[in-house]
Amino acid sequence: MKIYETTIIFDPGLEEARINDEVERVSQSIGQAGGEVIEVQRWGKRKLAYNIRKRRDGTYIHIKHKSPAELIGEMDRRFRLNEGVLRHLTVLAAKESPRAAEEPGRVAETAAAGAETVSTRREIHEP
């Protein structure tokens, strides 16, 4: 099983109890499929970048879980049918390299240096 991250934006008009029920339903479906919920983050109400169904805000929930691949399609179907869900997205979790865990600052510096190198190469090879 792979590790996935699912972010759900709920209608801001939903009561907290209803959102908790929906999160519990998702957690139960993951468990029934043989998966495991690793972490649930409640990001709260946030302003949307653009209106969705005439809403300016949404309640964000982020779930990190280990699930079989077949479950992702089923979850997608359920979210699309749920009137309280404005948007949802499930992606594979980014794997951390062992080196990144040891030296998080160094990895960022290396990435920035790599970006500079690429831009320098472009300047050299451009006509």
PyMOL commands that place a pseudoatom at each C-alpha (Angstrom):
pseudoatom trace, name=CA, resn=MET, resi=1, chain=A, elem=C, hetatm=0, pos=[0.000, 0.000, 0.000]
pseudoatom trace, name=CA, resn=LYS, resi=2, chain=A, elem=C, hetatm=0, pos=[1.105, 3.527, -0.757]
pseudoatom trace, name=CA, resn=ILE, resi=3, chain=A, elem=C, hetatm=0, pos=[0.819, 6.650, 1.360]
pseudoatom trace, name=CA, resn=TYR, resi=4, chain=A, elem=C, hetatm=0, pos=[-1.633, 9.262, 0.072]
pseudoatom trace, name=CA, resn=GLU, resi=5, chain=A, elem=C, hetatm=0, pos=[-2.597, 12.768, 1.130]
pseudoatom trace, name=CA, resn=THR, resi=6, chain=A, elem=C, hetatm=0, pos=[-6.208, 13.837, 0.686]
pseudoatom trace, name=CA, resn=THR, resi=7, chain=A, elem=C, hetatm=0, pos=[-7.285, 17.448, 1.084]
pseudoatom trace, name=CA, resn=ILE, resi=8, chain=A, elem=C, hetatm=0, pos=[-10.998, 18.170, 1.287]
pseudoatom trace, name=CA, resn=ILE, resi=9, chain=A, elem=C, hetatm=0, pos=[-12.646, 21.600, 1.179]
pseudoatom trace, name=CA, resn=PHE, resi=10, chain=A, elem=C, hetatm=0, pos=[-16.055, 21.539, 2.832]
pseudoatom trace, name=CA, resn=ASP, resi=11, chain=A, elem=C, hetatm=0, pos=[-18.836, 24.084, 2.471]
pseudoatom trace, name=CA, resn=PRO, resi=12, chain=A, elem=C, hetatm=0, pos=[-18.266, 26.752, 5.158]
pseudoatom trace, name=CA, resn=GLY, resi=13, chain=A, elem=C, hetatm=0, pos=[-21.939, 26.580, 6.137]
pseudoatom trace, name=CA, resn=LEU, resi=14, chain=A, elem=C, hetatm=0, pos=[-21.642, 23.012, 7.426]
pseudoatom trace, name=CA, resn=GLU, resi=15, chain=A, elem=C, hetatm=0, pos=[-21.751, 22.519, 11.167]
pseudoatom trace, name=CA, resn=GLU, resi=16, chain=A, elem=C, hetatm=0, pos=[-18.631, 21.218, 12.901]
pseudoatom trace, name=CA, resn=ALA, resi=17, chain=A, elem=C, hetatm=0, pos=[-20.480, 18.021, 13.901]
pseudoatom trace, name=CA, resn=ARG, resi=18, chain=A, elem=C, hetatm=0, pos=[-21.351, 17.279, 10.251]
pseudoatom trace, name=CA, resn=ILE, resi=19, chain=A, elem=C, hetatm=0, pos=[-17.734, 17.824, 9.169]
pseudoatom trace, name=CA, resn=ASN, resi=20, chain=A, elem=C, hetatm=0, pos=[-16.566, 15.487, 11.947]
pseudoatom trace, name=CA, resn=ASP, resi=21, chain=A, elem=C, hetatm=0, pos=[-19.051, 12.862, 10.724]
pseudoatom trace, name=CA, resn=GLU, resi=22, chain=A, elem=C, hetatm=0, pos=[-17.747, 13.167, 7.164]
pseudoatom trace, name=CA, resn=VAL, resi=23, chain=A, elem=C, hetatm=0, pos=[-14.119, 12.828, 8.317]
pseudoatom trace, name=CA, resn=GLU, resi=24, chain=A, elem=C, hetatm=0, pos=[-15.083, 9.802, 10.421]
pseudoatom trace, name=CA, resn=ARG, resi=25, chain=A, elem=C, hetatm=0, pos=[-16.839, 8.256, 7.396]
pseudoatom trace, name=CA, resn=VAL, resi=26, chain=A, elem=C, hetatm=0, pos=[-13.687, 8.685, 5.284]
pseudoatom trace, name=CA, resn=SER, resi=27, chain=A, elem=C, hetatm=0, pos=[-11.547, 7.199, 8.076]
pseudoatom trace, name=CA, resn=GLN, resi=28, chain=A, elem=C, hetatm=0, pos=[-13.877, 4.208, 8.373]
pseudoatom trace, name=CA, resn=SER, resi=29, chain=A, elem=C, hetatm=0, pos=[-13.818, 3.534, 4.629]
pseudoatom trace, name=CA, resn=ILE, resi=30, chain=A, elem=C, hetatm=0, pos=[-10.002, 3.616, 4.696]
pseudoatom trace, name=CA, resn=GLY, resi=31, chain=A, elem=C, hetatm=0, pos=[-9.975, 1.174, 7.617]
pseudoatom trace, name=CA, resn=GLN, resi=32, chain=A, elem=C, hetatm=0, pos=[-12.502, -1.163, 5.987]
pseudoatom trace, name=CA, resn=ALA, resi=33, chain=A, elem=C, hetatm=0, pos=[-10.380, -1.312, 2.842]
pseudoatom trace, name=CA, resn=GLY, resi=34, chain=A, elem=C, hetatm=0, pos=[-7.414, -2.473, 4.899]
pseudoatom trace, name=CA, resn=GLY, resi=35, chain=A, elem=C, hetatm=0, pos=[-5.729, 0.927, 5.048]
pseudoatom trace, name=CA, resn=GLU, resi=36, chain=A, elem=C, hetatm=0, pos=[-4.667, 3.102, 7.919]
pseudoatom trace, name=CA, resn=VAL, resi=37, chain=A, elem=C, hetatm=0, pos=[-5.183, 6.783, 8.744]
pseudoatom trace, name=CA, resn=ILE, resi=38, chain=A, elem=C, hetatm=0, pos=[-1.819, 8.248, 9.674]
pseudoatom trace, name=CA, resn=GLU, resi=39, chain=A, elem=C, hetatm=0, pos=[-2.789, 11.841, 10.444]
pseudoatom trace, name=CA, resn=VAL, resi=40, chain=A, elem=C, hetatm=0, pos=[-5.778, 14.177, 10.253]
pseudoatom trace, name=CA, resn=GLN, resi=41, chain=A, elem=C, hetatm=0, pos=[-5.091, 17.906, 10.158]
pseudoatom trace, name=CA, resn=ARG, resi=42, chain=A, elem=C, hetatm=0, pos=[-7.875, 20.441, 10.526]
pseudoatom trace, name=CA, resn=TRP, resi=43, chain=A, elem=C, hetatm=0, pos=[-6.783, 23.614, 8.784]
pseudoatom trace, name=CA, resn=GLY, resi=44, chain=A, elem=C, hetatm=0, pos=[-10.048, 25.404, 9.561]
pseudoatom trace, name=CA, resn=LYS, resi=45, chain=A, elem=C, hetatm=0, pos=[-11.848, 28.034, 7.507]
pseudoatom trace, name=CA, resn=ARG, resi=46, chain=A, elem=C, hetatm=0, pos=[-9.750, 29.734, 4.862]
pseudoatom trace, name=CA, resn=LYS, resi=47, chain=A, elem=C, hetatm=0, pos=[-10.452, 32.122, 2.068]
pseudoatom trace, name=CA, resn=LEU, resi=48, chain=A, elem=C, hetatm=0, pos=[-10.577, 30.467, -1.351]
pseudoatom trace, name=CA, resn=ALA, resi=49, chain=A, elem=C, hetatm=0, pos=[-8.478, 31.753, -4.237]
pseudoatom trace, name=CA, resn=TYR, resi=50, chain=A, elem=C, hetatm=0, pos=[-11.663, 32.015, -6.316]
pseudoatom trace, name=CA, resn=ASN, resi=51, chain=A, elem=C, hetatm=0, pos=[-15.370, 31.479, -5.708]
pseudoatom trace, name=CA, resn=ILE, resi=52, chain=A, elem=C, hetatm=0, pos=[-16.586, 27.892, -5.776]
pseudoatom trace, name=CA, resn=ARG, resi=53, chain=A, elem=C, hetatm=0, pos=[-20.361, 27.494, -5.970]
pseudoatom trace, name=CA, resn=LYS, resi=54, chain=A, elem=C, hetatm=0, pos=[-20.666, 31.162, -4.953]
pseudoatom trace, name=CA, resn=ARG, resi=55, chain=A, elem=C, hetatm=0, pos=[-18.655, 30.537, -1.757]
pseudoatom trace, name=CA, resn=ARG, resi=56, chain=A, elem=C, hetatm=0, pos=[-15.670, 32.687, -0.772]
pseudoatom trace, name=CA, resn=ASP, resi=57, chain=A, elem=C, hetatm=0, pos=[-14.513, 30.477, 2.137]
pseudoatom trace, name=CA, resn=GLY, resi=58, chain=A, elem=C, hetatm=0, pos=[-14.095, 26.782, 2.781]
pseudoatom trace, name=CA, resn=THR, resi=59, chain=A, elem=C, hetatm=0, pos=[-13.278, 24.495, 5.697]
pseudoatom trace, name=CA, resn=TYR, resi=60, chain=A, elem=C, hetatm=0, pos=[-10.091, 22.556, 4.944]
pseudoatom trace, name=CA, resn=ILE, resi=61, chain=A, elem=C, hetatm=0, pos=[-9.317, 19.037, 6.185]
pseudoatom trace, name=CA, resn=HIS, resi=62, chain=A, elem=C, hetatm=0, pos=[-6.081, 17.224, 5.292]
pseudoatom trace, name=CA, resn=ILE, resi=63, chain=A, elem=C, hetatm=0, pos=[-5.849, 13.439, 5.773]
pseudoatom trace, name=CA, resn=LYS, resi=64, chain=A, elem=C, hetatm=0, pos=[-2.629, 11.464, 5.377]
pseudoatom trace, name=CA, resn=HIS, resi=65, chain=A, elem=C, hetatm=0, pos=[-3.355, 7.756, 4.962]
pseudoatom trace, name=CA, resn=LYS, resi=66, chain=A, elem=C, hetatm=0, pos=[-1.997, 4.445, 3.769]
pseudoatom trace, name=CA, resn=SER, resi=67, chain=A, elem=C, hetatm=0, pos=[-4.526, 2.897, 1.400]
pseudoatom trace, name=CA, resn=PRO, resi=68, chain=A, elem=C, hetatm=0, pos=[-4.895, 0.442, -1.459]
pseudoatom trace, name=CA, resn=ALA, resi=69, chain=A, elem=C, hetatm=0, pos=[-5.000, 2.129, -4.873]
pseudoatom trace, name=CA, resn=GLU, resi=70, chain=A, elem=C, hetatm=0, pos=[-8.537, 0.868, -5.604]
pseudoatom trace, name=CA, resn=LEU, resi=71, chain=A, elem=C, hetatm=0, pos=[-9.915, 2.917, -2.706]
pseudoatom trace, name=CA, resn=ILE, resi=72, chain=A, elem=C, hetatm=0, pos=[-8.828, 6.243, -4.218]
pseudoatom trace, name=CA, resn=GLY, resi=73, chain=A, elem=C, hetatm=0, pos=[-11.316, 5.968, -7.090]
pseudoatom trace, name=CA, resn=GLU, resi=74, chain=A, elem=C, hetatm=0, pos=[-14.106, 5.067, -4.688]
pseudoatom trace, name=CA, resn=MET, resi=75, chain=A, elem=C, hetatm=0, pos=[-13.270, 8.018, -2.434]
pseudoatom trace, name=CA, resn=ASP, resi=76, chain=A, elem=C, hetatm=0, pos=[-13.278, 10.316, -5.468]
pseudoatom trace, name=CA, resn=ARG, resi=77, chain=A, elem=C, hetatm=0, pos=[-16.735, 9.091, -6.445]
pseudoatom trace, name=CA, resn=ARG, resi=78, chain=A, elem=C, hetatm=0, pos=[-18.092, 9.637, -2.927]
pseudoatom trace, name=CA, resn=PHE, resi=79, chain=A, elem=C, hetatm=0, pos=[-16.658, 13.157, -2.722]
pseudoatom trace, name=CA, resn=ARG, resi=80, chain=A, elem=C, hetatm=0, pos=[-18.201, 14.118, -6.066]
pseudoatom trace, name=CA, resn=LEU, resi=81, chain=A, elem=C, hetatm=0, pos=[-21.622, 12.918, -4.881]
pseudoatom trace, name=CA, resn=ASN, resi=82, chain=A, elem=C, hetatm=0, pos=[-21.380, 14.727, -1.529]
pseudoatom trace, name=CA, resn=GLU, resi=83, chain=A, elem=C, hetatm=0, pos=[-23.042, 18.162, -1.693]
pseudoatom trace, name=CA, resn=GLY, resi=84, chain=A, elem=C, hetatm=0, pos=[-21.010, 19.409, 1.293]
pseudoatom trace, name=CA, resn=VAL, resi=85, chain=A, elem=C, hetatm=0, pos=[-17.664, 18.923, -0.463]
pseudoatom trace, name=CA, resn=LEU, resi=86, chain=A, elem=C, hetatm=0, pos=[-16.626, 21.910, -2.593]
pseudoatom trace, name=CA, resn=ARG, resi=87, chain=A, elem=C, hetatm=0, pos=[-13.303, 20.431, -3.801]
pseudoatom trace, name=CA, resn=HIS, resi=88, chain=A, elem=C, hetatm=0, pos=[-11.059, 17.479, -3.044]
pseudoatom trace, name=CA, resn=LEU, resi=89, chain=A, elem=C, hetatm=0, pos=[-7.655, 16.278, -4.118]
pseudoatom trace, name=CA, resn=THR, resi=90, chain=A, elem=C, hetatm=0, pos=[-5.776, 13.058, -3.408]
pseudoatom trace, name=CA, resn=VAL, resi=91, chain=A, elem=C, hetatm=0, pos=[-2.078, 12.779, -4.256]
pseudoatom trace, name=CA, resn=LEU, resi=92, chain=A, elem=C, hetatm=0, pos=[0.732, 10.371, -3.497]
pseudoatom trace, name=CA, resn=ALA, resi=93, chain=A, elem=C, hetatm=0, pos=[2.702, 11.596, -0.495]
pseudoatom trace, name=CA, resn=ALA, resi=94, chain=A, elem=C, hetatm=0, pos=[6.166, 12.880, -1.297]
pseudoatom trace, name=CA, resn=LYS, resi=95, chain=A, elem=C, hetatm=0, pos=[8.831, 10.514, -0.042]
pseudoatom trace, name=CA, resn=GLU, resi=96, chain=A, elem=C, hetatm=0, pos=[11.557, 12.051, 2.027]
pseudoatom trace, name=CA, resn=SER, resi=97, chain=A, elem=C, hetatm=0, pos=[15.064, 10.976, 1.302]
pseudoatom trace, name=CA, resn=PRO, resi=98, chain=A, elem=C, hetatm=0, pos=[17.133, 9.914, 4.326]
pseudoatom trace, name=CA, resn=ARG, resi=99, chain=A, elem=C, hetatm=0, pos=[19.502, 12.769, 3.622]
pseudoatom trace, name=CA, resn=ALA, resi=100, chain=A, elem=C, hetatm=0, pos=[16.678, 15.321, 3.711]
pseudoatom trace, name=CA, resn=ALA, resi=101, chain=A, elem=C, hetatm=0, pos=[15.627, 14.134, 7.157]
pseudoatom trace, name=CA, resn=GLU, resi=102, chain=A, elem=C, hetatm=0, pos=[19.189, 14.517, 8.469]
pseudoatom trace, name=CA, resn=GLU, resi=103, chain=A, elem=C, hetatm=0, pos=[19.923, 17.981, 7.064]
pseudoatom trace, name=CA, resn=PRO, resi=104, chain=A, elem=C, hetatm=0, pos=[16.778, 19.890, 6.034]
pseudoatom trace, name=CA, resn=GLY, resi=105, chain=A, elem=C, hetatm=0, pos=[18.587, 23.241, 5.623]
pseudoatom trace, name=CA, resn=ARG, resi=106, chain=A, elem=C, hetatm=0, pos=[21.278, 21.763, 3.422]
pseudoatom trace, name=CA, resn=VAL, resi=107, chain=A, elem=C, hetatm=0, pos=[18.774, 20.256, 1.000]
pseudoatom trace, name=CA, resn=ALA, resi=108, chain=A, elem=C, hetatm=0, pos=[17.129, 23.656, 0.463]
pseudoatom trace, name=CA, resn=GLU, resi=109, chain=A, elem=C, hetatm=0, pos=[20.540, 25.244, -0.138]
pseudoatom trace, name=CA, resn=THR, resi=110, chain=A, elem=C, hetatm=0, pos=[21.454, 22.499, -2.606]
pseudoatom trace, name=CA, resn=ALA, resi=111, chain=A, elem=C, hetatm=0, pos=[18.178, 22.972, -4.489]
pseudoatom trace, name=CA, resn=ALA, resi=112, chain=A, elem=C, hetatm=0, pos=[18.732, 26.718, -4.693]
pseudoatom trace, name=CA, resn=ALA, resi=113, chain=A, elem=C, hetatm=0, pos=[22.294, 26.190, -5.945]
pseudoatom trace, name=CA, resn=GLY, resi=114, chain=A, elem=C, hetatm=0, pos=[20.994, 23.740, -8.546]
pseudoatom trace, name=CA, resn=ALA, resi=115, chain=A, elem=C, hetatm=0, pos=[18.507, 26.320, -9.793]
pseudoatom trace, name=CA, resn=GLU, resi=116, chain=A, elem=C, hetatm=0, pos=[21.299, 28.881, -10.171]
pseudoatom trace, name=CA, resn=THR, resi=117, chain=A, elem=C, hetatm=0, pos=[23.393, 26.381, -12.099]
pseudoatom trace, name=CA, resn=VAL, resi=118, chain=A, elem=C, hetatm=0, pos=[20.576, 25.654, -14.530]
pseudoatom trace, name=CA, resn=SER, resi=119, chain=A, elem=C, hetatm=0, pos=[19.963, 29.341, -15.224]
pseudoatom trace, name=CA, resn=THR, resi=120, chain=A, elem=C, hetatm=0, pos=[23.699, 29.906, -15.773]
pseudoatom trace, name=CA, resn=ARG, resi=121, chain=A, elem=C, hetatm=0, pos=[23.809, 27.083, -18.301]
pseudoatom trace, name=CA, resn=ARG, resi=122, chain=A, elem=C, hetatm=0, pos=[20.927, 28.612, -20.221]
pseudoatom trace, name=CA, resn=GLU, resi=123, chain=A, elem=C, hetatm=0, pos=[22.727, 31.925, -20.427]
pseudoatom trace, name=CA, resn=ILE, resi=124, chain=A, elem=C, hetatm=0, pos=[25.887, 30.292, -21.767]
pseudoatom trace, name=CA, resn=HIS, resi=125, chain=A, elem=C, hetatm=0, pos=[24.141, 28.224, -24.438]
pseudoatom trace, name=CA, resn=GLU, resi=126, chain=A, elem=C, hetatm=0, pos=[21.708, 30.849, -25.697]
pseudoatom trace, name=CA, resn=PRO, resi=127, chain=A, elem=C, hetatm=0, pos=[22.638, 32.428, -29.055]
for i in range(1, 127): cmd.bond("trace and resi %d" % i, "trace and resi %d" % (i + 1))
show_as sticks, trace
zoom trace
